[in-house]
């Protein structure tokens, strides 16, 4: 990028991130979107949920600064933030819903990430960054070396260093990192982990731009089908084989390995339990940051799947040219009909016989039913003073589906499949039949499942009767198998 006057001025005028920082409501936009999207790593929120959260935020701010500070409604603010002249939110419709949904744009996430760097940090590490740079240079130098002798010399040198470390360890001389080095490296890890989530949204935005260009080209194409297909497939292969496409595919293959996920989980648990790292008070989501990477990568994969689905729809349309010929014939018929519109023939020129006899039997007629006359008593309405127990209004059962999803995914990390009965035995039902129904709903909406109707299983749990006493309850249903 050239840092000349014209380039910087163009960015100031047109870039959504710069427009966000210049906005009068930048504190509201940045703080609210960070709390709702960035901090919990949420990718898509429906309009109703996002408007409700923003309305609560506006209510608290109006209580503090007055009603005139934020006069518009929450839905109006969301519409304004997603307009083309702002570009801070992406408003779209999902295929399975007619309700608008919102997502952050890459420019907004960049602005929020830049604002996070302005705060004063109590500890700024530099050693880990230098070691990272040095390791990257070594990987590039060794990875590009084509001389076998030089490659072997480097490998022998590395083996000698490893043998020396083994000898020192056997002698009891073990060097460990001090508290400062641990804090330095952990801070570098959290920074790179958050930047990786930001990069995912930009990669998804690039693939979505490709999808939009393909749809526009299909809608406006006027040539042969083969030429369009060749052009689209060529661009699709170019994206998949580009540096960004290959890098994302390598990252996804690495992260989808179950052994890598287990290794990351063990490493995170071990590092977060270290006293120097615990003193930094890391975010609770750091323990499951690799699952956040999986969710973000899944959104990117789904965008690529939408593009492939659009191509399949085009390939399945085998009668494209035939439909074009039929439309030409229909246009010709319409033109002839419009030309003869004012030249109607005289007399009766066409007759159509009734397709069936109109028969109505006497017994098919409904009998007479007298109308009911309401009786209205002239009684004055009095205020009720009955003593009613309102505890039933609060005795509602809410099943935590997120806990059930985490339980199923945790079990499927070590197995290729697990039955519903085994899930309930490992983690017994706490809310009875409502929790069992939630499992069945997740089996149809979230996970890949197989139902074996030839085998029946009995699921048992402990419930309470009307007197509050515990009793054993059970449900018999076909075997439900959750598959990885």
C-alpha positions in Angstrom: 0.0 0.0 0.0 1.2 3.5 -0.9 0.9 6.0 2.0 0.5 9.0 -0.2 -2.1 11.7 0.3 -4.6 10.6 -2.3 -4.6 7.0 -1.0 -5.1 8.0 2.6 -7.8 10.5 1.7 -9.6 7.8 -0.4 -9.5 5.5 2.6 -10.8 8.2 4.9 -13.8 8.9 2.6 -14.7 5.3 1.6 -13.4 2.7 4.0 -16.1 1.5 6.5 -13.6 1.1 9.3 -12.5 4.7 9.1 -16.2 5.9 8.8 -16.9 4.0 12.0 -14.1 5.7 13.9 -15.2 9.1 12.6 -18.9 8.5 13.6 -20.5 10.4 16.5 -21.9 7.1 17.8 -18.6 5.2 17.5 -18.5 4.4 21.2 -22.0 2.8 21.0 -21.3 0.9 17.8 -17.9 -0.4 18.8 -18.8 -1.4 22.4 -22.1 -3.0 21.5 -20.9 -4.9 18.5 -17.8 -6.1 20.4 -20.0 -7.3 23.3 -22.5 -9.1 21.0 -20.4 -10.4 18.2 -16.6 -10.4 18.8 -16.3 -11.3 22.5 -18.6 -14.4 22.4 -17.4 -15.3 18.8 -21.0 -15.1 17.4 -21.2 -15.1 13.6 -24.9 -14.6 12.9 -27.7 -13.1 15.0 -31.4 -12.7 14.0 -32.8 -9.2 13.8 -35.2 -9.8 16.7 -32.5 -10.9 19.1 -30.0 -8.2 18.0 -32.7 -5.4 18.3 -33.6 -6.6 21.7 -30.0 -6.6 22.9 -29.5 -3.1 21.4 -32.7 -1.8 23.0 -31.4 -2.9 26.4 -28.1 -1.1 25.7 -29.9 2.1 24.6 -32.2 2.0 27.7 -29.1 2.0 30.0 -27.4 4.8 28.1 -30.6 6.9 28.0 -30.9 6.5 31.8 -27.3 7.9 32.1 -27.1 10.5 29.4 -30.8 11.4 28.7 -33.3 10.5 26.0 -31.9 13.1 23.5 -28.5 11.3 23.3 -30.0 8.3 21.4 -33.4 9.3 20.1 -34.0 6.6 17.5 -35.3 3.0 18.0 -33.0 0.0 18.0 -34.3 -1.3 14.6 -33.6 2.1 13.0 -30.0 2.0 14.3 -29.5 -1.5 12.9 -30.9 -0.4 9.5 -28.6 2.6 9.5 -25.5 0.6 10.4 -26.2 -2.0 7.6 -26.8 0.7 4.9 -24.3 0.9 2.0 -23.0 4.3 3.2 -22.0 2.8 6.5 -21.2 -0.9 5.9 -20.7 -1.9 9.5 -23.2 -4.8 9.5 -24.1 -7.2 6.8 -27.9 -7.7 6.6 -29.1 -10.9 4.8 -31.7 -13.6 4.7 -31.0 -17.2 5.4 -32.3 -19.9 3.0 -34.4 -21.5 5.8 -35.8 -18.2 7.2 -37.7 -15.1 6.1 -36.3 -13.1 9.1 -33.4 -10.8 8.5 -30.1 -11.8 10.1 -27.0 -9.7 10.8 -23.2 -10.3 10.8 -20.1 -8.2 11.3 -18.2 -7.0 8.2 -14.4 -7.5 8.1 -13.9 -3.7 8.2 -15.9 -3.4 11.5 -13.9 -6.2 13.1 -10.6 -4.5 12.0 -11.7 -1.2 13.6 -12.7 -3.0 16.9 -9.4 -4.9 16.9 -7.5 -1.6 16.4 -9.3 0.0 19.3 -8.3 -2.8 21.5 -4.6 -2.0 20.9 -5.0 1.5 22.2 -5.4 0.4 25.8 -2.4 0.5 28.1 -0.9 -2.9 28.7 0.7 -3.7 32.0 3.1 -6.2 30.3 4.4 -6.0 26.7 6.4 -9.0 25.6 9.0 -8.8 22.9 11.1 -12.0 23.3 8.3 -14.3 21.9 7.8 -12.1 18.8 11.5 -12.2 18.1 11.6 -16.0 18.5 8.6 -16.3 16.3 10.2 -14.2 13.5 13.4 -16.2 13.8 11.5 -19.5 13.6 9.6 -18.3 10.5 12.9 -17.3 8.8 14.4 -20.8 9.6 11.3 -22.5 8.2 11.4 -20.5 5.0 15.2 -21.0 4.6 15.1 -24.7 5.2 11.9 -25.3 3.3 13.3 -23.7 0.1 16.7 -25.4 0.3 17.1 -27.8 -2.7 20.7 -28.9 -2.1 20.6 -32.4 -0.4 24.0 -31.8 1.3 22.9 -28.6 2.9 19.6 -30.1 4.0 21.4 -33.1 5.6 23.9 -30.8 7.3 21.0 -28.8 8.9 19.3 -32.0 10.0 22.5 -33.4 11.5 23.0 -30.1 13.4 19.4 -30.3 14.7 19.9 -33.9 15.8 23.1 -33.0 17.6 21.2 -30.2 19.5 18.4 -32.7 20.4 21.0 -35.3 21.6 22.6 -32.6 23.8 19.2 -31.7 25.3 18.6 -35.4 26.0 21.9 -35.8 27.7 21.4 -32.8 29.9 17.9 -34.0 30.9 19.3 -37.4 31.8 21.8 -35.7 34.0 19.1 -33.8 35.8 19.9 -30.4 34.2 16.5 -29.3 32.9 16.0 -25.7 31.9 12.5 -24.3 32.3 11.0 -20.9 31.3 10.7 -18.3 34.0 7.5 -16.4 34.8 8.3 -13.5 32.4 8.9 -15.8 29.5 5.7 -17.7 30.2 3.7 -14.4 30.3 5.4 -13.2 27.1 4.5 -16.3 25.1 1.0 -16.6 26.4 0.3 -13.0 25.5 1.6 -13.6 22.0 -0.6 -16.7 21.8 -3.8 -14.9 22.7 -3.0 -12.1 20.2 -2.5 -14.5 17.3 -5.6 -16.5 18.3 -7.8 -13.4 18.2 -6.3 -12.2 14.9 -7.0 -15.6 13.4 -10.7 -15.3 14.2 -10.6 -11.8 12.6 -9.0 -13.3 9.4 -11.7 -15.9 9.1 -14.4 -13.3 8.7 -12.3 -11.6 5.9 -11.7 -15.0 4.2 -15.5 -15.6 4.4 -16.2 -12.2 2.9 -13.9 -12.9 -0.1 -15.6 -16.2 -0.8 -19.0 -14.5 -0.5 -17.9 -11.9 -3.0 -17.0 -14.7 -5.4 -20.4 -16.2 -4.9 -22.2 -12.9 -5.6 -20.2 -12.4 -8.8 -21.1 -15.9 -10.0 -24.8 -15.4 -9.3 -24.7 -12.1 -11.2 -23.0 -13.7 -14.2 -25.5 -16.5 -14.3 -28.4 -14.1 -14.2 -27.1 -11.8 -16.9 -25.5 -14.4 -19.2 -26.7 -14.4 -22.8 -24.3 -16.8 -24.5 -23.9 -20.5 -24.7 -24.1 -22.7 -21.6 -20.8 -24.4 -22.1 -18.9 -21.1 -22.2 -20.5 -19.9 -19.0 -19.8 -23.2 -17.3 -16.1 -23.1 -18.4 -15.7 -19.5 -17.1 -17.3 -20.2 -13.8 -15.4 -23.5 -13.1 -12.1 -21.8 -14.1 -12.7 -19.0 -11.6 -13.7 -21.5 -8.9 -10.5 -23.5 -9.5 -8.5 -20.3 -9.5 -9.9 -19.4 -6.0 -9.4 -22.9 -4.7 -5.8 -23.0 -6.0 -4.9 -19.5 -4.9 -2.6 -18.8 -2.0 -5.6 -17.9 0.2 -7.5 -21.1 -0.8 -4.5 -23.4 -0.2 -3.7 -21.8 3.1 -7.3 -22.1 4.3 -7.5 -25.8 3.2 -4.2 -26.7 4.9 -5.4 -25.0 8.1 -8.8 -26.8 8.0 -7.2 -30.2 7.4 -4.9 -29.6 10.3 -7.7 -28.5 12.7 -10.1 -31.2 11.7 -7.8 -33.9 12.9 -9.1 -35.4 16.2 -5.6 -36.1 17.5 -4.7 -32.4 16.9 -7.9 -31.3 18.8 -7.1 -33.5 21.7 -3.5 -32.3 21.7 -4.7 -28.6 21.7 -7.1 -29.3 24.5 -4.4 -30.9 26.7 -1.9 -28.1 26.0 -4.4 -25.4 26.8 -5.4 -27.1 30.1 -1.8 -27.4 31.1 -0.8 -23.9 30.2 -3.8 -22.2 31.8 -3.1 -24.0 35.0 0.3 -22.5 35.3 0.5 -19.8 38.1 2.2 -17.1 36.0 -0.5 -17.5 33.3 -3.3 -17.5 35.9 -2.0 -14.1 37.2 -2.8 -12.6 33.8 -6.5 -13.5 34.3 -7.0 -14.8 30.8 -10.4 -14.8 29.1 -12.5 -17.9 29.9 -13.0 -18.5 26.2 -9.3 -19.1 25.7 -9.7 -22.7 27.0 -11.9 -23.5 24.0 -10.4 -21.2 21.4 -9.8 -24.1 19.0 -13.6 -24.7 19.0 -14.1 -21.1 18.1 -11.7 -21.6 15.2 -13.8 -24.6 14.1 -17.0 -22.6 14.3 -15.5 -19.8 12.3 -14.0 -22.2 9.7 -17.4 -23.9 9.4 -19.0 -20.6 8.4 -16.4 -20.2 5.7 -16.9 -23.8 4.5 -20.7 -23.1 4.4 -20.1 -20.1 2.1 -18.1 -22.3 -0.3 -20.9 -24.9 -0.1 -23.4 -22.2 -1.2 -21.3 -21.5 -4.2 -21.1 -25.1 -5.1 -24.9 -25.4 -4.7 -25.4 -22.5 -7.1 -23.3 -24.3 -9.7 -25.2 -27.6 -9.2 -28.5 -25.7 -9.7 -27.2 -24.4 -13.0 -25.9 -27.9 -14.1 -29.3 -29.5 -13.2 -31.1 -27.1 -15.5 -30.9 -29.3 -18.6 -33.7 -27.5 -20.4 -32.2 -24.0 -20.5 -32.1 -23.7 -24.3 -35.4 -25.4 -24.6 -37.0 -23.0 -22.2 -35.6 -20.1 -24.2 -37.2 -21.4 -27.4 -40.5 -21.9 -25.6 -40.3 -18.3 -24.3 -39.8 -17.1 -27.8 -43.0 -19.0 -28.9 -45.0 -17.6 -26.0 -43.8 -14.0 -26.8 -45.0 -14.6 -30.4 -48.4 -15.8 -29.2 -48.7 -12.7 -27.0 -47.8 -10.4 -29.8 -50.4 -12.0 -32.1 -53.1 -11.8 -29.4 -52.4 -8.1 -28.7 -52.6 -7.4 -32.4 -56.1 -9.0 -32.6 -57.3 -7.5 -29.4 -59.5 -4.9 -31.1 -60.7 -7.3 -33.9 -63.2 -9.5 -32.0 -65.3 -11.9 -34.3 -69.1 -11.3 -34.4 -71.7 -13.7 -33.1 -71.1 -16.9 -31.0 -67.7 -18.2 -32.2 -67.0 -20.7 -29.4 -69.1 -22.9 -27.0 -67.9 -24.9 -24.0 -70.2 -27.6 -22.6 -70.5 -28.0 -18.8 -68.1 -30.6 -17.6 -70.6 -32.2 -15.1 -74.2 -32.1 -14.1 -75.2 -29.8 -11.2 -77.2 -32.1 -8.9 -78.4 -31.1 -5.5 -80.4 -33.6 -3.4 -83.0 -32.3 -0.9 -81.4 -34.3 2.0 -78.1 -32.6 1.4 -79.5 -29.3 2.4 -78.7 -28.4 6.1 -81.5 -28.3 8.6 -82.6 -25.0 10.1 -80.8 -24.1 13.3 -82.1 -21.2 15.4 -79.7 -18.6 16.3 -78.6 -18.2 19.9 -79.5 -15.1 21.7 -76.9 -14.1 24.3 -78.1 -13.2 27.7 -76.3 -10.3 29.3 -76.6 -9.8 33.0 -76.4 -6.3 34.3 -73.8 -7.0 37.1 -71.1 -4.6 38.3 -67.6 -5.9 38.0 -65.8 -6.1 41.3 -62.0 -6.4 41.9 -61.0 -9.9 42.9 -59.2 -10.6 46.2 -58.8 -14.4 45.9 -55.5 -15.7 47.4 -53.9 -17.6 44.4 -50.6 -19.3 44.5 -48.4 -17.7 41.7 -45.6 -20.2 42.1 -46.8 -22.2 39.1 -45.9 -19.2 36.9 -42.2 -19.5 37.8 -42.0 -23.3 37.8 -40.9 -23.5 34.2 -38.4 -26.0 32.8 -35.7 -24.6 30.6 -33.3 -27.1 29.0 -29.8 -25.9 28.3 -29.3 -27.2 24.8 -25.7 -25.8 24.6 -24.8 -28.2 27.5 -26.3 -31.1 25.6 -24.5 -30.2 22.4 -21.2 -29.9 24.2 -21.8 -33.4 25.8 -22.5 -35.1 22.4 -19.4 -33.4 20.8 -17.2 -34.3 23.7 -18.2 -38.0 23.4 -17.8 -38.1 19.6 -14.2 -36.9 19.9 -13.2 -40.3 21.1 -15.8 -42.4 19.2 -17.2 -42.5 15.8 -20.8 -43.0 17.0 -22.7 -43.1 20.3 -26.3 -44.1 21.1 -28.8 -41.9 22.9 -29.0 -44.4 25.7 -25.3 -44.3 26.2 -25.4 -40.5 26.4 -28.0 -40.7 29.1 -26.0 -43.3 31.0 -22.8 -41.2 30.9 -24.6 -38.1 31.9 -28.0 -38.9 33.5 -31.0 -36.8 32.6 -31.5 -33.9 35.0 -34.8 -32.5 33.7 -36.5 -35.8 32.7 -38.6 -36.0 29.6 -38.0 -32.4 28.6 -34.3 -33.1 28.3 -34.9 -36.3 26.4 -37.0 -34.5 23.9 -34.2 -31.8 23.5 -31.8 -34.6 22.7 -34.2 -35.9 19.9 -34.6 -32.3 18.6 -30.8 -31.9 18.4 -30.6 -35.3 16.6 -32.7 -33.9 13.8 -31.3 -30.4 13.6 -27.7 -30.3 14.7 -26.1 -33.7 14.4 -25.9 -36.5 11.8 -28.0 -39.4 13.3 -29.3 -42.8 12.3 -32.5 -44.4 13.7 -32.5 -48.2 14.0 -36.2 -49.1 14.1 -35.4 -52.8 14.5 -34.0 -52.3 18.0 -35.8 -50.7 20.9 -34.0 -49.1 23.9 -35.2 -48.1 27.3 -34.0 -44.9 28.9 -34.4 -44.5 32.6 -34.3 -41.4 34.8 -35.3 -40.3 38.3 -38.3 -38.0 38.5 -40.6 -36.7 41.2 -44.3 -37.3 41.6 -47.0 -34.8 42.7 -46.0 -35.3 46.4 -42.3 -34.5 45.7 -41.1 -38.0 46.2 -38.5 -39.6 43.9 -39.6 -42.3 41.5 -38.1 -44.2 38.6 -39.4 -43.3 35.2 -38.6 -44.7 31.8 -39.2 -44.2 28.1 -39.0 -46.9 25.4 -38.1 -45.8 21.8 -36.1 -46.9 18.8 -32.4 -46.8 19.0 -31.0 -43.3 18.0 -27.3 -43.2 17.0 -25.3 -40.0 16.9 -22.6 -40.2 14.2 -19.4 -38.1 14.0 
